[in-house]
Amino acid sequence: EVQLVESGGGLVQPGGSLRLSCAASGFTFNTYWMTWVRQAPGKGLEWVANMKHDGSETHCVDSVKGRFTISRDNAKNSLYLQMNSLRAEDTAVYYCAKDAGNYRYFDYWGQGTLVTVSS
Amino acid sequence: DIQMTQSPSTLSASVGDRVTITCRASQSISSWLAWYQRKPGKAPKLLIYKASSLESGVPSRFSGSGSGTEFTLTISSLQPDDFATYYCQQYHSYPLTFGGGTKVEIK
């Protein structure tokens, strides 16, 4: 059974940093692209960043470029999101998602971890 | 960026109703579209990919159609478990983008 478990969320002040983790199990982690998606309170889903199975390619939304870094450790079946220079508008539930094979849609999602940026 | 516009934003319906949700892309995305169901406190669930392909395990009352810029998700006979928010997502090009969501409420 595929499982994705996010952790690392919490309350952080504007300008602060946080590192999210996603522990994956139930599939061959090192053969799939992985993705972070977020949902701000009362808003819709927003794709944040993704990474190729071998870490050789990444993409992210413009609003987080230069501030967020996606990474993975295939030996630990884990995906990460390092978030720096956090802003109030980064407040959201962050989901880890598994890409479905060769295409950039998502067949499994975690339960999410809440990040609150506030003073 | 490709903008995805869903309509309606809220839909009130009764059990047994046929429900249709529309998703429009700001430019052609061929058939590179997925639909998800989202319930409060639960992870989003993939329903449809490549515009019309039903994900394994998803009930056949769900169907998707369309190509280019206009797409629909249809629930042929709404069930109590289907009251949720539905999102479309294009995966034609980066940045990947979602529609704003359609909340299906009990009438």
Interface residues (C-beta under 8 A of the other chain):
Chain A: L4 T35 G44 L45 E46 W47 N50 H59 C60 V61 D62 Y95 A97 A100 Y103 R104 Y105 F106 D107 Y108 W109 G110 Q111 G112
Chain B: W32 A34 Y36 R38 K42 A43 P44 K45 L46 Y49 K50 E55 Y87 Q89 Y91 Y94 P95 L96 T97 F98 G99 G100 G101
